[in-house]
């Protein structure tokens, strides 16, 4: 299989939401290692809200590896912060080429027991914010003559397997999964709308699960998890080809590298990782996706 060289993003500006920790931090690090100026955003600069990790720490990690990062505090549940973020990021970075919609906090509850506030918060994080930020970013990306939007999805968007497992019946992920499925469709529809503008829109999701501060409470101790570097490398690969060559794709971290034929590197670019092996626990539909 053809092995593609890791792309360079020198001169490009990326905004990665929810980048104080976890998946967002890893993506920000990998894009910065490839040469992008990365605007990192979360709810606060220095003080974590309920979870470990801060934007200052993310910036420090990126700069330690020779990259450039700019921190911006923004609460995407706040309509003012949400509506002003793209303009602030473009001003801080000197433009915008890449938008990674990653931010989110999953609050699981069964539908019968779910309060309205949880419903609204889930929509805010996983559908309203990607919609609003993508809409606001389009004019700036068109000005640059090209652009890349990457939405971070979830394998839970795929239908639950029959017979239903315990988590499908009791884990409370139904709404989260439904909104992630809507994000998949938003990705594909927006790709069609923006193809003529040379703006690529794609989705990347874990093939199984990635242990992060926000997800740890939902992942059983014996569940096989994967290295976040595979997802971060996949996100990088979705941020460089013209839309005519790669857009509208729903990709998965441990499957996409083998399918597309690229090598995977640590988030700081320091070492090459082994070729990914799709975990047995991954959804069977991913094998033919």
C-alpha atoms as one frame of an Amber mdcrd trajectory, in Angstrom:
protein
   0.000   0.000   0.000   1.195   3.523  -0.797   2.621   5.261   2.275   1.959
   8.997   2.223   4.345  11.464   3.807   3.034  13.456   6.743   1.620  16.739
   5.375   2.974  20.153   6.285   0.688  22.998   7.330   3.202  25.835   7.372
   1.527  29.235   7.044  -1.922  27.914   7.930  -4.025  28.907  10.912  -6.178
  26.324  12.709  -8.805  26.708  15.416  -9.323  23.631  17.613 -12.186  23.809
  20.090 -12.070  21.965  23.402  -8.277  21.809  23.299  -7.407  22.138  26.984
  -7.110  18.339  27.276  -7.912  14.992  25.683  -8.672  14.660  21.994  -8.691
  18.388  21.310  -5.284  18.869  22.892  -3.826  15.968  20.894  -5.174  17.339
  17.600  -3.853  20.815  18.413  -0.418  19.385  19.187  -0.269  17.375  15.961
  -1.387  20.286  13.753   1.173  22.543  15.421   3.908  19.940  14.936   3.037
  19.998  11.222   3.648  23.761  11.161   0.217  25.309  11.686  -0.386  28.221
  14.014  -3.047  26.746  16.287  -5.624  28.798  18.149  -6.641  26.669  21.118
  -9.866  27.318  22.950 -11.785  26.051  25.976 -13.859  27.606  28.728 -10.956
  29.111  30.652  -7.250  29.838  30.230  -5.815  28.792  33.560  -8.482  27.194
  35.708 -10.082  23.951  34.683 -13.836  23.697  35.094 -14.511  20.382  36.869
 -11.867  18.480  34.853  -8.034  18.516  34.754  -6.239  20.339  31.942  -5.886
  23.982  30.924  -5.212  25.957  27.763  -1.988  27.249  29.261  -0.788  23.656
  29.591  -1.693  22.942  25.964   0.202  26.020  24.786   3.209  25.006  26.876
   3.268  21.501  25.365   3.050  22.884  21.836   5.756  25.477  22.374   8.014
  22.892  24.007   7.917  20.979  20.710   8.703  24.093  18.693   5.132  24.895
  17.632   3.002  28.030  17.859  -0.263  28.221  19.787  -2.565  31.066  20.789
  -5.012  30.560  23.689  -8.536  31.995  23.623 -11.105  31.399  26.357 -14.643
  30.753  25.090 -17.644  28.965  26.550 -19.548  27.492  23.620 -22.693  27.226
  25.718 -22.673  31.036  25.878 -24.298  32.502  22.720 -22.026  35.568  22.760
 -18.852  33.518  23.092 -20.067  31.148  20.386 -20.942  33.914  17.915 -17.693
  35.842  18.414 -15.173  32.990  18.518 -14.415  32.664  14.791 -13.760  36.386
  14.400 -11.578  36.438  17.522  -9.605  33.416  16.355  -9.026  34.875  12.892
  -7.900  38.172  14.399  -5.534  36.447  16.807  -4.058  34.115  14.194  -4.044
  36.454  11.217  -6.691  34.498   9.309  -8.281  31.062   9.367  -7.705  27.980
   7.240  -8.773  25.049   9.437 -11.619  24.575  11.904 -11.742  21.501  14.146
 -15.075  21.140  15.954 -14.113  18.988  18.911 -15.463  20.633  22.076 -18.073
  18.806  24.067 -19.041  17.310  27.366 -21.151  14.165  27.331 -23.849  13.968
  29.999 -25.450  10.562  29.689 -28.952   9.749  30.868 -31.694   7.495  29.586
 -34.363   9.346  27.633 -37.043   8.597  30.228 -34.911  10.217  32.932 -33.302
  13.062  30.987 -33.973  16.669  32.053 -34.457  19.357  29.420 -31.185  21.012
  30.455 -29.193  17.917  29.476 -30.975  17.749  26.129 -30.190  21.404  25.388
 -26.584  21.130  26.562 -26.002  18.111  24.333 -27.373  19.968  21.323 -25.243
  23.012  22.189 -22.021  21.068  22.359 -22.377  18.572  19.548 -24.632  20.176
  16.918 -25.392  23.856  17.529 -21.744  24.824  18.046 -20.359  22.940  15.007
 -23.182  24.455  12.926 -22.605  28.015  14.160 -18.814  27.921  14.006 -18.795
  26.325  10.550 -21.280  28.904   9.249 -19.186  31.750  10.625 -15.959  30.255
   9.277 -17.127  29.777   5.676 -16.668  33.412   4.537 -13.129  33.477   5.961
 -12.211  30.164   4.344 -13.596  31.360   1.014 -11.407  34.450   1.262  -8.367
  32.179   1.571  -9.379  30.187  -1.510  -9.432  26.898   0.416 -10.330  25.543
   3.818 -10.793  22.474   5.962 -13.472  21.708   8.528 -13.048  18.594  10.652
 -15.841  17.448  12.957 -15.011  15.033  15.747 -17.666  12.356  15.767 -18.395
   9.121  17.589 -18.778   5.472  16.694 -21.946   5.549  18.805 -23.603   7.238
  15.825 -23.729   3.786  14.222 -26.796   1.670  15.090 -26.531  -0.449  18.245
 -25.892  -4.116  17.567 -28.604  -6.697  18.153 -28.915  -8.322  20.627 -28.509
  -5.081  22.546 -25.693  -4.924  25.042 -26.018  -3.668  28.589 -24.627  -0.236
  27.765 -27.028   0.324  24.860 -29.958  -0.456  27.138 -28.751   1.240  30.302
 -25.796   3.544  29.571 -27.795   6.635  28.670 -25.948   7.417  25.424 -28.984
   7.476  23.102 -29.313  11.242  22.768 -25.553  11.762  22.505 -25.404   9.111
  19.782 -28.369  10.608  17.915 -26.783  14.061  17.891 -23.469  12.596  16.699
 -25.377  10.879  13.888 -26.834  14.261  12.974 -23.293  15.673  12.970 -22.275
  12.967  10.483 -25.089  14.039   8.161 -24.224  17.706   8.658 -20.648  16.859
   7.663 -21.693  15.159   4.454 -24.254  17.802   3.483 -21.909  20.692   4.193
 -19.220  18.963   2.129 -21.593  19.013  -0.834 -22.451  22.680  -0.289 -18.814
  23.806  -0.042 -17.113  21.642  -2.652 -17.154  24.396  -5.281 -15.514  26.729
  -2.759 -12.630  24.259  -2.272 -13.563  23.796   1.391 -13.257  20.200   2.581
 -15.548  18.954   5.350 -14.822  15.595   6.983 -15.395  13.688  10.226 -12.948
  11.769  12.394 -13.980   9.550  15.310 -12.342   6.963  17.552 -12.718   3.418
  16.248 -13.483   2.298  19.803 -12.824   4.588  22.768 -10.094   6.971  23.872
  -9.459   7.429  27.572  -9.675  11.159  28.363 -10.544  13.109  31.527 -14.046
  13.641  30.167 -14.711  10.066  29.032 -13.111   8.052  31.832 -16.313   7.844
  33.872 -18.107   6.086  30.980 -15.414   3.554  30.001 -15.208   0.272  31.937
 -11.770  -0.590  33.308 -11.518  -3.705  31.123 -12.633  -2.018  27.880  -9.920
  -1.833  25.164  -8.992   1.785  24.458  -6.727   3.288  21.814  -3.889   5.788
  21.646  -5.187   9.280  20.850  -2.250   9.771  18.451  -4.012   7.703  15.766
  -6.984  10.056  15.804  -4.760  13.153  15.883  -2.780  11.914  12.865  -6.022
  11.158  11.047  -7.250  14.688  11.763  -4.037  16.081  10.274  -4.565  14.017
   7.133  -8.022  15.588   6.755  -6.535  19.115   6.765  -4.406  19.339   3.639
  -5.863  17.829   0.450  -8.101  19.907  -1.847 -11.798  19.314  -1.364 -11.946
  17.711  -4.813  -9.698  14.931  -3.498 -11.052  14.351   0.014 -14.319  15.658
   1.381 -17.528  14.305   2.865 -15.735  11.375   4.472 -16.661   9.771   7.789
 -13.380   8.311   9.059 -12.282   6.323  12.097  -8.951   6.514  13.877  -7.761
   2.906  13.720  -9.245   2.204  10.285  -8.497   5.347   8.282  -4.659   5.160
   8.418  -4.661   1.675   6.899  -7.325   2.521   4.336  -5.604   5.735   3.198
  -2.056   4.415   3.575  -0.350   6.956   5.817   2.009   6.560   8.743   1.089
   7.634  12.271   3.317   9.757  14.480   3.194  10.759  18.132   1.285  13.967
  18.768   4.557  15.858  19.222   5.977  14.332  16.046   8.826  12.704  17.951
   8.344   9.075  16.880   6.514   6.860  14.433   3.874   4.573  15.926   3.142
   0.981  14.876   0.575   0.477  12.097  -2.916   0.520  13.619  -4.739  -2.693
  14.316  -8.503  -2.418  14.372  -9.637  -3.634  17.816 -11.981  -6.600  17.981
 -14.295  -4.415  20.038 -14.825  -1.976  17.167 -18.200  -1.869  15.445 -18.266
  -4.447  12.605 -19.668  -1.898  10.148 -16.364  -0.015  10.297 -14.551  -2.858
   8.539 -16.402  -2.059   5.298 -16.838   1.711   5.775
